[in-house]
Amino acid sequence: MENEVLVSVEGVSKKFCKDLRTSLRYGMRDIGNELIGRPRTTQLRDKEFWAVQDVGFELKRGECLGLIGKNGAGKTTLLRMLNGLIKPDHGQIEMRGRVGALIALGAGFNPILTGRENIFINGSVLGLSHSEINARLDEIIDFSELAEFIDMPVQSYSSGMSVRLGFAVATALEPDVLILDEVLAVGDAAFRHKCYRRINGIMKNCAVILVSHSMSQIGAVASSVGMMRKGRMEYFPNINDGIAAYNNDNADYQGISESERVFNTYPPVNAAKLSLVEDTITYGGTLQVELETELDAPIDNALISFTVTNANEQSVMNWHSTRSGHRIVLPTGRSVLRFQIDPLLLHDGRYRWNLWVGEVGSIEAKVYIMRGGEFTVKSNHKPVTDIPYLPDATKFTITPLTPYSERTERG
């Protein structure tokens, strides 16, 4: 039923205690208070903290909430409450229909039972009969690609195998609400792509809550975003606003745009600033990259690699400076390197890019600069293939800036 609210969360809070002995004492006291009908305290006691505080949202059939935030922000605690694994201290949670969840590796599986036996147990927990589970058994096994291992104990499975089986079970048993934590990051790229196709296929019939640190995945699947910060959630009906908030929270440098933030540099690189001239590009347009560096010593034969992946973590573009025919020398001091890829033959969507600078011909692999970011392509063209293409840089220049000697004399 369209527009049916399947998940309703009102003022939900959960607190934990930092000390085990104190936590046990508080727990016994809380149980006693519940038995006599006395409400729990709304105040923090000694050594307690709010893991989740005053969270509220609604999710309808056909909607997907992308739950994002730094590690320790309260995402997994919220998911555990939604799945009924722990009780909130305050507030109300209402989940309508069957709930399929993949929150932790191996969650819901008995490790000494086989994969096949665990499929039937999980189906029974969701209220399905033996015949209903049996009717879906082949589909589950085929999707998980574990036919050869399905009659082995789950404790012998690798983490990737456990994720395959867990996702196949959670999505094949027709849940009304599907909860997925970051566990999909464990699978290989091909299986992740398969999983996101499955999510897009079933989302019209259920509500999905997806936790991910990949903003390209959130952008491809989510219809809204919940940003967790220190236990509180900020709701963004526009996913681009939520992604921008996440990128700002994870900035290495304040006051610098997302496209200019450098993640890692190594000697002889003193400092570097990388930017895309435009963050939104049309199909067939020009991708322009500028890399400003400050070096204590030259890199005589630099190798530059620029790669792009799509929302499903598939590589869609690879560019390496060795194909340009240029010998790249990054000089001592400050300089700016500019190159452009024209035409940019990527289709409509949000993309993740990575750039690294190394050195050609070194005995050991040397990487001096590593960087990642995102950009958007606007296009009306339909994708023909997912095979990555190898573009050429049509322009390539290096311009010296303030001489190194002048910089040291002024310092």
BALO-163863 format. One record per residue: x, y, z of N, C-alpha, C in turn; residue in three letters. Coordinates in steps of 0.2 Angstrom, whole numbers, padded with zeros to 4 digits, always signed. Layout:
residues N
XYZXYZXYZala
...
END
This chain:
residues 411
+0004-0006+0000+0000+0000+0000+0004+0006+0000met
+0004+0010-0005+0008+0016-0006+0007+0021-0001glu
+0012+0025+0002+0012+0030+0007+0010+0027+0014asn
+0010+0021+0014+0009+0017+0021+0016+0018+0025glu
+0015+0021+0031+0021+0022+0036+0022+0015+0039val
+0029+0013+0038+0031+0007+0040+0035+0007+0046leu
+0039+0013+0047+0043+0014+0052+0042+0021+0055val
+0040+0021+0062+0038+0027+0065+0043+0027+0072ser
+0047+0032+0072+0051+0033+0078+0050+0040+0081val
+0048+0040+0087+0047+0047+0091+0051+0047+0097glu
+0055+0052+0097+0059+0054+0103+0063+0049+0107gly
+0066+0045+0102+0069+0039+0105+0076+0041+0108val
+0078+0038+0114+0084+0039+0117+0087+0033+0120ser
+0093+0032+0120+0096+0026+0123+0103+0028+0127lys
+0104+0027+0133+0110+0028+0137+0114+0022+0139lys
+0120+0023+0139+0124+0017+0142+0129+0020+0147phe
+0132+0015+0151+0136+0017+0156+0143+0015+0154cys
+0148+0019+0156+0155+0018+0154+0158+0012+0159lys
+0155+0011+0164+0158+0006+0169+0154+0000+0170asp
+0157-0006+0169+0153-0012+0169+0149-0013+0176leu
+0153-0013+0181+0150-0014+0188+0144-0009+0189arg
+0145-0003+0188+0140+0002+0189+0134+0001+0184thr
+0136-0001+0178+0130-0003+0173+0126-0008+0176ser
+0129-0014+0179+0125-0019+0182+0121-0017+0188leu
+0123-0012+0192+0120-0010+0197+0114-0006+0195arg
+0115-0001+0190+0109+0003+0187+0104-0002+0184tyr
+0106-0007+0181+0102-0012+0177+0097-0015+0182gly
+0100-0018+0188+0096-0021+0193+0090-0016+0196met
+0093-0010+0197+0088-0004+0199+0083-0003+0194arg
+0084-0003+0188+0079-0001+0183+0074-0007+0182asp
+0077-0013+0183+0072-0019+0182+0067-0018+0188ile
+0070-0017+0194+0065-0016+0200+0060-0011+0199gly
+0062-0005+0196+0058+0001+0195+0052-0001+0190asn
+0054-0005+0185+0049-0007+0180+0044-0012+0183glu
+0046-0016+0188+0042-0021+0191+0036-0018+0195leu
+0038-0012+0198+0033-0009+0202+0030-0003+0198ile
+0031-0002+0192+0028+0003+0188+0031+0010+0188gly
+0037+0010+0191+0040+0017+0191+0043+0019+0185arg
+0042+0024+0182+0046+0026+0176+0053+0027+0177pro
+0057+0026+0171+0064+0026+0171+0066+0034+0172arg
+0072+0035+0175+0074+0042+0175+0076+0045+0169thr
+0074+0051+0167+0076+0054+0161+0083+0058+0162thr
+0086+0058+0168+0092+0061+0169+0098+0056+0168gln
+0104+0058+0166+0110+0054+0166+0112+0053+0173leu
+0114+0047+0175+0117+0046+0181+0125+0046+0181arg
+0128+0045+0186+0136+0045+0186+0138+0040+0181asp
+0143+0042+0177+0146+0038+0172+0142+0036+0166lys
+0136+0038+0165+0132+0037+0160+0133+0042+0154glu
+0131+0040+0148+0131+0045+0142+0125+0043+0137phe
+0123+0048+0133+0118+0046+0128+0121+0044+0122trp
+0120+0037+0120+0122+0035+0114+0117+0037+0108ala
+0111+0038+0110+0106+0040+0105+0101+0045+0109val
+0100+0051+0106+0096+0055+0110+0091+0059+0106gln
+0084+0058+0108+0079+0062+0105+0078+0061+0097asp
+0079+0055+0095+0078+0054+0088+0071+0052+0085val
+0069+0055+0080+0062+0054+0077+0062+0055+0070gly
+0059+0050+0067+0058+0051+0059+0052+0046+0057phe
+0050+0046+0051+0045+0042+0048+0047+0039+0042glu
+0046+0033+0040+0048+0030+0034+0042+0026+0031leu
+0041+0028+0024+0035+0025+0021+0038+0020+0016lys
+0033+0015+0014+0034+0010+0009+0037+0014+0003arg
+0042+0011+0000+0045+0014-0006+0051+0019-0005gly
+0052+0021+0002+0057+0026+0004+0063+0022+0007glu
+0069+0025+0006+0075+0023+0009+0079+0029+0012cys
+0080+0028+0019+0083+0032+0023+0091+0030+0023leu
+0095+0035+0021+0102+0034+0021+0105+0037+0028gly
+0107+0032+0032+0109+0034+0039+0117+0035+0039leu
+0119+0041+0040+0126+0042+0039+0129+0046+0046ile
+0135+0046+0046+0139+0049+0052+0145+0046+0053gly
+0149+0049+0058+0156+0046+0059+0155+0040+0064lys
+0160+0036+0064+0160+0030+0069+0159+0033+0076asn
+0154+0029+0080+0153+0031+0086+0147+0036+0087gly
+0144+0038+0081+0139+0043+0082+0132+0041+0084ala
+0131+0034+0084+0125+0031+0087+0121+0027+0082gly
+0124+0026+0076+0120+0023+0070+0118+0016+0072lys
+0123+0012+0074+0122+0005+0075+0117+0004+0081thr
+0118+0008+0086+0114+0008+0092+0106+0009+0090thr
+0105+0014+0086+0099+0016+0083+0096+0010+0079leu
+0100+0007+0075+0098+0001+0071+0096-0005+0076leu
+0100-0006+0081+0098-0012+0086+0092-0010+0089arg
+0090-0004+0091+0084-0003+0093+0078-0004+0088met
+0079-0002+0082+0074-0003+0077+0073-0010+0076leu
+0078-0014+0076+0077-0022+0075+0075-0025+0081asn
+0074-0022+0087+0071-0025+0093+0077-0029+0097gly
+0083-0028+0096+0088-0031+0099+0089-0028+0106leu
+0088-0021+0107+0089-0018+0113+0083-0013+0114ile
+0081-0011+0120+0075-0007+0121+0078+0000+0122lys
+0074+0005+0119+0075+0012+0121+0074+0014+0128pro
+0077+0018+0131+0076+0021+0137+0070+0026+0137asp
+0069+0029+0132+0064+0034+0131+0061+0034+0124his
+0055+0036+0123+0052+0036+0116+0049+0030+0114gly
+0046+0030+0108+0042+0025+0105+0045+0023+0098gln
+0045+0016+0096+0047+0014+0090+0041+0009+0088ile
+0039+0010+0082+0034+0006+0079+0036+0004+0072glu
+0037-0003+0071+0039-0006+0065+0033-0010+0063met
+0030-0009+0057+0025-0013+0054+0027-0018+0049arg
+0025-0024+0050+0026-0029+0045+0033-0033+0047gly
+0035-0037+0042+0041-0041+0043+0047-0036+0043arg
+0052-0038+0047+0058-0034+0047+0064-0038+0045val
+0067-0037+0040+0074-0041+0038+0079-0036+0040gly
+0084-0039+0043+0090-0035+0045+0097-0038+0044ala
+0102-0034+0042+0109-0037+0042+0113-0031+0045leu
+0114-0032+0052+0117-0027+0056+0124-0029+0058ile
+0126-0035+0059+0132-0037+0060+0134-0043+0057ala
+0140-0045+0056+0143-0051+0053+0140-0057+0056leu
+0136-0061+0053+0134-0067+0056+0128-0066+0061gly
+0126-0060+0061+0120-0059+0066+0114-0063+0064ala
+0111-0067+0069+0105-0071+0067+0107-0078+0065gly
+0113-0079+0064+0115-0086+0062+0118-0090+0068phe
+0116-0096+0068+0119-0101+0073+0125-0104+0070asn
+0131-0103+0073+0137-0104+0069+0138-0112+0068pro
+0135-0116+0073+0136-0123+0072+0132-0127+0067ile
+0126-0123+0065+0122-0126+0060+0124-0124+0053leu
+0122-0127+0048+0124-0126+0041+0120-0120+0039thr
+0122-0118+0033+0119-0112+0030+0112-0113+0028gly
+0111-0120+0026+0104-0121+0024+0099-0121+0030arg
+0102-0124+0036+0098-0124+0042+0096-0117+0044glu
+0101-0113+0044+0100-0106+0046+0095-0102+0042asn
+0095-0104+0035+0090-0101+0031+0083-0102+0034ile
+0082-0108+0036+0075-0110+0038+0074-0107+0045phe
+0079-0107+0049+0078-0104+0056+0076-0096+0055ile
+0080-0093+0051+0078-0086+0050+0071-0084+0047asn
+0069-0089+0042+0063-0088+0039+0057-0089+0044gly
+0058-0094+0049+0054-0095+0054+0053-0090+0059ser
+0058-0086+0060+0058-0080+0065+0054-0075+0061val
+0054-0074+0055+0050-0069+0051+0043-0071+0050leu
+0041-0077+0053+0034-0080+0052+0032-0084+0046gly
+0037-0086+0042+0036-0090+0036+0035-0097+0038leu
+0031-0101+0034+0030-0108+0035+0036-0111+0032ser
+0037-0118+0033+0042-0122+0030+0042-0122+0023his
+0035-0123+0020+0034-0123+0013+0036-0116+0010ser
+0034-0111+0013+0036-0104+0010+0043-0103+0010glu
+0047-0105+0015+0054-0104+0015+0057-0109+0009ile
+0054-0115+0009+0057-0120+0004+0056-0117-0003asn
+0050-0114-0004+0049-0111-0011+0054-0106-0013ala
+0057-0102-0008+0062-0097-0009+0069-0100-0009arg
+0070-0106-0007+0077-0108-0005+0082-0108-0011leu
+0080-0110-0017+0084-0110-0022+0086-0103-0024asp
+0082-0098-0024+0083-0091-0025+0088-0089-0020glu
+0088-0090-0014+0092-0088-0009+0099-0091-0010ile
+0100-0097-0011+0106-0100-0013+0109-0098-0019ile
+0105-0097-0024+0108-0094-0030+0111-0087-0030asp
+0107-0083-0026+0109-0076-0025+0116-0076-0021phe
+0116-0080-0016+0122-0080-0012+0128-0083-0015ser
+0127-0087-0020+0133-0090-0024+0137-0095-0019glu
+0133-0098-0015+0136-0102-0010+0133-0110-0010leu
+0131-0112-0016+0128-0118-0017+0133-0124-0015ala
+0140-0123-0016+0145-0128-0014+0146-0128-0007glu
+0144-0123-0003+0146-0123+0004+0139-0122+0008phe
+0133-0123+0005+0127-0122+0009+0126-0127+0015ile
+0129-0133+0014+0128-0138+0019+0134-0138+0024asp
+0138-0133+0024+0144-0133+0029+0141-0129+0035met
+0144-0130+0041+0143-0125+0046+0145-0118+0045pro
+0141-0113+0047+0142-0106+0046+0148-0104+0049val
+0150-0107+0054+0157-0105+0058+0163-0106+0053gln
+0162-0110+0048+0168-0111+0043+0167-0106+0038ser
+0162-0102+0038+0162-0097+0032+0167-0091+0034tyr
+0169-0088+0028+0173-0081+0029+0168-0076+0030ser
+0170-0070+0032+0166-0064+0033+0162-0062+0027ser
+0165-0063+0021+0162-0061+0015+0156-0066+0013gly
+0157-0073+0015+0152-0078+0014+0146-0077+0018met
+0148-0075+0025+0142-0074+0029+0138-0068+0027ser
+0141-0063+0024+0137-0057+0022+0133-0059+0016val
+0136-0063+0011+0132-0065+0005+0126-0069+0008arg
+0126-0074+0012+0121-0077+0015+0116-0073+0018leu
+0118-0069+0023+0114-0064+0027+0110-0060+0022gly
+0113-0057+0017+0109-0052+0013+0104-0056+0009phe
+0106-0062+0006+0101-0066+0002+0095-0068+0006ala
+0096-0070+0012+0090-0071+0016+0086-0065+0018val
+0089-0060+0020+0086-0054+0022+0081-0051+0017ala
+0084-0051+0010+0080-0048+0005+0075-0053+0001thr
+0077-0060+0001+0073-0064-0002+0066-0066+0001ala
+0066-0065+0008+0060-0067+0012+0055-0061+0012leu
+0055-0057+0007+0050-0051+0006+0048-0047+0013glu
+0054-0044+0015+0052-0040+0021+0049-0034+0020pro
+0045-0031+0024+0042-0024+0024+0047-0019+0025asp
+0051-0020+0030+0056-0016+0032+0063-0019+0031val
+0068-0016+0028+0075-0019+0027+0080-0015+0030leu
+0084-0017+0035+0089-0013+0038+0096-0016+0037ile
+0100-0012+0034+0107-0014+0032+0112-0010+0035leu
+0116-0013+0038+0122-0009+0041+0128-0009+0036asp
+0133-0006+0038+0139-0006+0034+0142-0012+0032glu
+0139-0018+0034+0142-0024+0033+0143-0026+0025val
+0139-0022+0021+0140-0024+0014+0147-0022+0011leu
+0151-0017+0015+0157-0015+0013+0162-0021+0013ala
+0160-0027+0016+0165-0033+0017+0165-0036+0010val
+0159-0036+0006+0159-0040+0000+0163-0037-0005gly
+0164-0041-0010+0168-0039-0016+0164-0034-0020asp
+0167-0031-0025+0164-0025-0029+0158-0028-0033ala
+0159-0034-0036+0154-0037-0040+0148-0039-0036ala
+0149-0042-0030+0143-0044-0026+0139-0037-0023phe
+0143-0032-0021+0140-0026-0019+0136-0023-0025arg
+0138-0023-0031+0134-0021-0036+0128-0025-0037his
+0128-0031-0036+0122-0036-0036+0117-0034-0031lys
+0120-0033-0025+0116-0031-0019+0112-0025-0020cys
+0115-0019-0023+0112-0013-0024+0107-0014-0029tyr
+0108-0018-0034+0103-0019-0039+0097-0022-0036arg
+0098-0027-0031+0092-0030-0028+0089-0025-0023arg
+0092-0021-0020+0089-0016-0016+0084-0011-0020ile
+0087-0009-0026+0083-0005-0030+0077-0009-0033asn
+0077-0015-0033+0072-0019-0036+0066-0020-0031gly
+0068-0021-0024+0063-0022-0019+0061-0016-0016ile
+0064-0010-0017+0062-0005-0013+0055-0002-0014met
+0052-0003-0019+0045-0001-0021+0040-0004-0016lys
+0042-0010-0014+0038-0014-0009+0039-0014-0002asn
+0045-0010+0000+0047-0010+0007+0050-0003+0009cys
+0052-0003+0015+0055+0003+0017+0062+0001+0019ala
+0067+0005+0017+0074+0003+0018+0078+0008+0022val
+0082+0005+0027+0086+0009+0031+0094+0007+0030ile
+0098+0011+0027+0104+0009+0024+0110+0013+0028leu
+0114+0010+0031+0120+0014+0034+0126+0013+0029val
+0129+0018+0028+0135+0018+0023+0140+0024+0024ser
+0146+0023+0024+0151+0028+0024+0153+0030+0016his
+0150+0027+0012+0151+0029+0005+0145+0033+0002ser
+0147+0040+0001+0142+0044-0001+0139+0043-0008met
+0143+0040-0012+0141+0038-0019+0135+0033-0018ser
+0136+0028-0014+0131+0023-0013+0124+0026-0010gln
+0125+0031-0005+0119+0034-0002+0116+0038-0007ile
+0120+0042-0012+0117+0045-0017+0113+0041-0022gly
+0115+0035-0023+0112+0031-0028+0106+0027-0026ala
+0105+0026-0019+0100+0022-0016+0095+0026-0012val
+0097+0031-0008+0093+0034-0003+0088+0039-0006ala
+0082+0040-0003+0078+0045-0004+0078+0051+0001ser
+0081+0050+0006+0082+0055+0012+0088+0053+0016ser
+0091+0057+0020+0097+0056+0024+0096+0058+0031val
+0098+0054+0035+0098+0055+0043+0105+0056+0045gly
+0108+0061+0047+0115+0062+0049+0115+0062+0056met
+0119+0057+0059+0120+0056+0066+0126+0060+0068met
+0125+0064+0074+0131+0067+0077+0130+0067+0084arg
+0135+0063+0087+0135+0062+0095+0128+0060+0097lys
+0125+0055+0094+0119+0053+0097+0112+0056+0094gly
+0113+0062+0091+0107+0066+0089+0107+0065+0081arg
+0101+0065+0078+0100+0064+0071+0097+0071+0068met
+0100+0073+0063+0098+0079+0059+0095+0076+0052glu
+0089+0077+0051+0085+0074+0045+0086+0079+0039tyr
+0088+0076+0033+0088+0080+0027+0084+0076+0022phe
+0078+0080+0020+0074+0077+0015+0077+0077+0008pro
+0082+0081+0007+0086+0082+0001+0093+0078+0002asn
+0094+0073-0002+0100+0069+0000+0107+0073-0002ile
+0107+0077-0006+0113+0081-0008+0114+0086-0002asn
+0110+0088+0002+0111+0092+0008+0114+0088+0013asp
+0111+0082+0014+0114+0077+0019+0121+0075+0017gly
+0123+0074+0011+0129+0072+0009+0134+0078+0010ile
+0132+0084+0008+0136+0090+0009+0138+0090+0017ala
+0133+0089+0021+0134+0090+0028+0139+0085+0031ala
+0139+0078+0028+0143+0073+0030+0150+0075+0028tyr
+0151+0077+0021+0158+0079+0019+0161+0085+0023asn
+0157+0090+0025+0159+0095+0029+0161+0093+0036asn
+0158+0088+0039+0160+0085+0045+0166+0081+0045asp
+0168+0079+0039+0174+0074+0038+0179+0078+0035asn
+0179+0085+0035+0184+0089+0032+0190+0089+0035ala
+0196+0088+0032+0203+0089+0035+0204+0096+0037asp
+0202+0100+0033+0204+0107+0034+0197+0112+0034tyr
+0196+0116+0039+0190+0120+0039+0192+0126+0035gln
+0186+0128+0031+0187+0134+0027+0189+0133+0020gly
+0190+0126+0018+0192+0125+0012+0187+0120+0009ile
+0185+0122+0002+0179+0118-0001+0181+0110-0001ser
+0176+0106-0002+0177+0099-0002+0181+0097-0008glu
+0181+0100-0013+0185+0098-0019+0193+0100-0018ser
+0194+0104-0013+0201+0106-0012+0205+0102-0006glu
+0201+0098-0003+0204+0095+0003+0209+0089+0001arg
+0215+0089+0004+0220+0084+0003+0219+0079+0009val
+0219+0073+0007+0219+0068+0012+0225+0066+0015phe
+0230+0064+0011+0237+0062+0013+0242+0064+0009asn
+0248+0067+0012+0254+0068+0008+0260+0066+0012thr
+0265+0064+0008+0271+0061+0011+0277+0065+0008tyr
+0283+0065+0012+0289+0068+0010+0291+0065+0003pro
+0294+0070-0001+0296+0077+0000+0290+0082-0001pro
+0284+0080-0001+0279+0084-0002+0277+0088+0005val
+0278+0094+0005+0277+0098+0011+0269+0100+0012asn
+0266+0102+0007+0259+0103+0007+0257+0102-0001ala
+0250+0101-0001+0247+0101-0008+0240+0103-0007ala
+0237+0106-0013+0230+0107-0013+0228+0105-0020lys
+0222+0101-0020+0220+0098-0026+0213+0101-0027leu
+0211+0103-0033+0204+0105-0034+0202+0103-0041ser
+0195+0101-0042+0192+0101-0048+0189+0108-0050leu
+0191+0111-0056+0188+0117-0058+0181+0118-0057val
+0177+0112-0059+0170+0112-0058+0168+0106-0055glu
+0163+0106-0050+0161+0100-0047+0155+0097-0051asp
+0152+0100-0055+0147+0098-0059+0148+0099-0067thr
+0148+0093-0070+0151+0093-0077+0145+0090-0082ile
+0144+0092-0088+0140+0089-0092+0143+0084-0096thr
+0139+0079-0099+0142+0073-0103+0145+0076-0109tyr
+0151+0074-0110+0155+0077-0116+0159+0083-0114gly
+0158+0086-0108+0162+0092-0106+0169+0090-0104gly
+0172+0095-0101+0179+0095-0099+0180+0094-0092thr
+0184+0089-0090+0186+0089-0083+0192+0092-0082leu
+0193+0097-0078+0199+0101-0076+0201+0100-0069gln
+0208+0098-0069+0211+0096-0062+0217+0101-0061val
+0217+0104-0055+0223+0108-0053+0226+0105-0047glu
+0233+0104-0047+0236+0101-0041+0242+0106-0039leu
+0241+0110-0034+0246+0114-0032+0250+0111-0026glu
+0257+0111-0027+0262+0107-0023+0267+0112-0020thr
+0270+0110-0014+0276+0113-0011+0280+0107-0009glu
+0286+0107-0012+0291+0101-0012+0297+0104-0009leu
+0300+0099-0004+0307+0101-0002+0312+0098-0006asp
+0310+0094-0011+0315+0091-0016+0311+0089-0022ala
+0314+0089-0028+0310+0088-0034+0308+0080-0034pro
+0302+0079-0038+0301+0072-0040+0302+0072-0047ile
+0308+0068-0049+0310+0069-0056+0306+0066-0061asp
+0303+0060-0060+0299+0057-0065+0292+0055-0062asn
+0288+0060-0061+0282+0058-0057+0277+0054-0061ala
+0273+0050-0058+0267+0046-0061+0261+0049-0057leu
+0256+0051-0062+0250+0053-0059+0244+0048-0061ile
+0240+0046-0057+0235+0042-0058+0228+0045-0056ser
+0223+0045-0060+0217+0048-0059+0211+0043-0061phe
+0208+0040-0056+0203+0035-0057+0196+0038-0054thr
+0191+0035-0057+0184+0037-0056+0180+0031-0055val
+0176+0030-0049+0171+0025-0048+0164+0027-0048thr
+0159+0023-0050+0152+0025-0049+0149+0024-0043asn
+0142+0024-0042+0139+0023-0035+0139+0016-0033ala
+0141+0011-0038+0141+0004-0036+0148+0002-0035asn
+0153+0007-0034+0160+0006-0033+0163+0003-0039glu
+0161+0003-0045+0164+0000-0051+0168+0006-0054gln
+0174+0004-0056+0179+0008-0060+0176+0010-0066ser
+0175+0016-0068+0172+0018-0074+0177+0023-0078val
+0182+0025-0075+0187+0029-0079+0194+0028-0076met
+0199+0027-0080+0206+0027-0077+0211+0031-0082asn
+0214+0036-0079+0219+0040-0083+0226+0039-0079trp
+0231+0038-0083+0238+0038-0080+0242+0042-0085his
+0247+0046-0081+0251+0051-0085+0256+0047-0090ser
+0257+0041-0089+0262+0038-0093+0260+0037-0100thr
+0253+0037-0101+0250+0037-0108+0250+0044-0111arg
+0252+0049-0108+0252+0056-0111+0258+0057-0115ser
+0263+0053-0114+0269+0054-0117+0274+0059-0114gly
+0272+0062-0109+0275+0068-0105+0280+0065-0100his
+0286+0067-0099+0290+0066-0093+0288+0072-0088arg
+0285+0070-0082+0283+0075-0078+0288+0076-0072ile
+0290+0082-0071+0295+0084-0066+0292+0089-0062val
+0290+0087-0055+0288+0092-0051+0293+0095-0047leu
+0294+0102-0048+0300+0105-0045+0300+0106-0038pro
+0306+0108-0035+0307+0110-0028+0303+0117-0028thr
+0300+0118-0022+0296+0124-0021+0289+0123-0023gly
+0286+0129-0024+0278+0129-0026+0277+0129-0033arg
+0273+0124-0035+0271+0124-0042+0264+0122-0043ser
+0261+0123-0048+0254+0121-0050+0254+0117-0056val
+0251+0111-0056+0251+0106-0061+0243+0106-0064leu
+0242+0107-0070+0235+0107-0073+0235+0102-0078arg
+0229+0098-0078+0228+0094-0084+0220+0094-0085phe
+0218+0092-0091+0211+0092-0092+0209+0086-0096gln
+0204+0083-0095+0201+0077-0099+0195+0079-0103ile
+0196+0079-0109+0191+0081-0114+0190+0077-0120asp
+0185+0074-0122+0178+0075-0118+0178+0070-0112pro
+0174+0071-0107+0172+0067-0102+0166+0063-0103leu
+0167+0057-0105+0161+0052-0107+0158+0048-0101leu
+0156+0052-0096+0152+0048-0091+0145+0050-0091leu
+0141+0046-0089+0134+0047-0089+0131+0050-0082his
+0125+0052-0082+0121+0055-0077+0122+0052-0070asp
+0125+0055-0065+0126+0052-0059+0131+0056-0055gly
+0132+0053-0049+0137+0055-0044+0143+0051-0044arg
+0149+0053-0044+0155+0049-0045+0160+0051-0040tyr
+0164+0046-0038+0169+0046-0033+0176+0046-0037arg
+0180+0051-0036+0187+0051-0039+0193+0050-0034trp
+0198+0047-0037+0204+0047-0033+0210+0049-0037asn
+0215+0052-0034+0221+0054-0037+0227+0052-0033leu
+0232+0049-0036+0238+0048-0032+0244+0050-0036trp
+0249+0053-0033+0256+0054-0036+0261+0050-0034val
+0264+0047-0038+0270+0042-0036+0276+0044-0040gly
+0281+0039-0041+0287+0040-0045+0288+0034-0049glu
+0289+0036-0056+0290+0030-0061+0297+0027-0060val
+0298+0021-0060+0304+0017-0060+0308+0017-0053gly
+0304+0018-0048+0307+0017-0041+0307+0010-0039ser
+0312+0008-0036+0313+0001-0034+0307-0001-0029ile
+0305+0003-0025+0299+0002-0021+0293+0007-0023glu
+0287+0005-0022+0282+0009-0024+0281+0015-0019ala
+0282+0021-0022+0282+0027-0018+0276+0031-0020lys
+0272+0033-0015+0266+0037-0016+0267+0043-0012val
+0266+0049-0015+0268+0055-0011+0261+0059-0010tyr
+0256+0058-0014+0250+0062-0013+0244+0057-0014ile
+0239+0057-0010+0233+0053-0011+0227+0057-0009met
+0222+0057-0013+0216+0061-0013+0210+0058-0015arg
+0204+0060-0012+0198+0057-0015+0193+0063-0014gly
+0188+0062-0018+0182+0067-0018+0177+0065-0023gly
+0172+0069-0024+0166+0067-0028+0164+0073-0033glu
+0161+0071-0038+0158+0076-0043+0152+0073-0046phe
+0148+0078-0049+0142+0076-0053+0142+0077-0060thr
+0139+0072-0064+0139+0073-0071+0132+0073-0073val
+0130+0078-0077+0123+0079-0079+0123+0077-0087lys
+0118+0072-0088+0118+0069-0095+0111+0066-0096ser
+0109+0066-0103+0103+0063-0105+0105+0057-0109asn
+0111+0055-0109+0113+0049-0113+0112+0043-0108his
+0110+0037-0112+0109+0031-0108+0115+0027-0108lys
+0117+0024-0102+0124+0020-0102+0123+0014-0107pro
+0129+0013-0111+0129+0007-0115+0133+0002-0112val
+0138+0003-0108+0142-0002-0105+0145+0001-0099thr
+0147-0004-0094+0150-0002-0088+0158-0003-0088asp
+0160-0005-0094+0167-0006-0095+0171+0001-0094ile
+0176+0001-0090+0180+0008-0089+0183+0010-0096pro
+0183+0017-0097+0187+0019-0103+0193+0023-0101tyr
+0198+0023-0105+0205+0026-0104+0205+0032-0108leu
+0204+0038-0105+0204+0044-0108+0211+0047-0109pro
+0212+0052-0113+0219+0055-0114+0218+0063-0111asp
+0223+0065-0108+0223+0072-0106+0225+0076-0112ala
+0221+0081-0114+0222+0085-0120+0227+0091-0118thr
+0227+0093-0112+0231+0098-0110+0235+0097-0104lys
+0241+0098-0103+0245+0096-0097+0251+0102-0096phe
+0250+0106-0091+0255+0111-0090+0257+0111-0082thr
+0264+0113-0081+0266+0114-0074+0269+0121-0074ile
+0266+0125-0069+0268+0132-0069+0272+0133-0062thr
+0278+0136-0062+0281+0137-0055+0277+0143-0052pro
+0277+0143-0045+0274+0148-0042+0280+0152-0038leu
+0279+0154-0031+0284+0157-0028+0290+0153-0027thr
+0296+0155-0029+0302+0151-0028+0303+0149-0021pro
+0306+0143-0021+0307+0140-0014+0312+0144-0010tyr
+0317+0147-0013+0322+0151-0010+0319+0157-0007ser
+0314+0161-0010+0311+0167-0008+0307+0165-0002glu
+0303+0159-0002+0299+0157+0003+0303+0156+0010arg
+0309+0153+0009+0313+0151+0015+0316+0158+0018thr
+0318+0162+0013+0321+0169+0016+0316+0173+0020glu
+0309+0173+0017+0304+0176+0021+0302+0173+0027arg
+0303+0166+0028+0301+0163+0034+0306+0164+0039gly
END
